[in-house]
Amino acid sequence: MYARHGYGLYAVELKQGDLPIGMCGLVKREGLELTDVGFALLERFQGHGYAREAAEATLAHAERDCGLKQLAAITDPVNQRSIRLLESIGFEPAGSRRLAPEAALVSYFLWQARAGAEDA
């Protein structure tokens, strides 16, 4: 992914002690037109704001360093925690998708860079 697109998933670590707790980053998947933001944390680190912090940093990196102005995100339709996180950082619901004909439906979200954000 890094060689082909210049981005990928990154380790998410605690600042204290460099403890790896999950991953977050940019993924270019077959079945989606846009690059998407992906994140996953070990269960014991969920619900503490780490995924939000990592996802917000990933959005800033996508726009500033990768020049991406629109991103997607997908999640299991019953994963309310991820849905709330995506909506809180500016993703809009955009229906459902199948990544492959035989795959289960996933909830699909879109994010647009704010016009003029690079001037802020």
N, C-alpha and C positions, 0 to 999 in steps of 0.2 A: 504494500500500500504506500509506504514512504517513497520507494523508488519510482512508482508509477504516478502518484498524485502529489507527493511532497507533504503528506500528512497521514495521520493514523491515530491509533489509540495510545494514550499515555497512562503511566502508573499514577494513581492517586495515593499520596502518602501523607501521614500526619507530620506536621512541622516539628513536633517534639519527638525525636528519636527516629525519624525517617522510616516509620512503620508503614508498609504498603497495606492499603485498606480496600483497594478496588482499582477501577480503570475508567477513563473518560476520554473522549476524543472525537475525531472525525472519521467517518467510514463511507466509502463509496461502494455500495452494494449493487449487485445485479438485481433488477426488479424495481429499482428506484431511479428516477431521473436525476434527482438532486443528491448531493452529499448529505449525509445525516449525522446528527449528534447522537452518540451512544454513551451510556454510562451504566455501571454496575458496581455496587459496593458489597463487601462482606456484610452479612446480616447484622452483626453486632455494631456496625458503624452507620447503619441506616437511621434516619430520623434526627440527625444531629446537624444538618445543614451542609455536610461535606459534599454531597452530590450537587447541591445548588451552587456552591462556591466553585466546584470544578466545572460545571456546565457553563456558568457565566464566564469563567476564564476561557473556556473553549470557544464560546461565541466571539469574544474579543479577539482571540487568536485567529479564528476563521476569517473575520472581517479585516483585521489589521495586517496580518502576515500572509494570509492565503488569498486575499482579495475576493472572498466569497460574500455575496450580498443576499443570498437566499439559501436557506437550509431546510431540511426535513428532519423529522424525528418520528419514530414508530414505537409503539408499546402495546402490550397485551391490553385489550379493552377493559379488563377487570383490575388493572394495576392503577388504582386511584392515586396512590402516592406519586407515581411517575407522571401521571396526567396533570396533577396539581402543580408539580414542579415545572413541567414544560410550559403550562399556561402562565405561571408566575414569572417566567423569564422571557415572555413575549411570543411564545409559539401559539398559533391559532389552530383549532381543530379543522381538519380538511377531509373528513370522511374516513373510510376504511379502505384497506388495500390487501391484496395477497401478493407476497413476494415471489411466489411461484403458483402455478395452477392448482397444485395439490396442497398448498400451504394453508394454514389457518388465517383467518382475517386478523389484521392488526389495525389499531387506531393510528391514523396518519395526521401529522401536524406540520405546519409551515411557519417559518420565521423569515422576516424581511429585515435587513439592516435599516436603521433609521437614516433618512436623508440628512446629510450634514453632520452625521455623528463623527466623521473623521476630523471635523473642524473643532470639535469640543475639547 
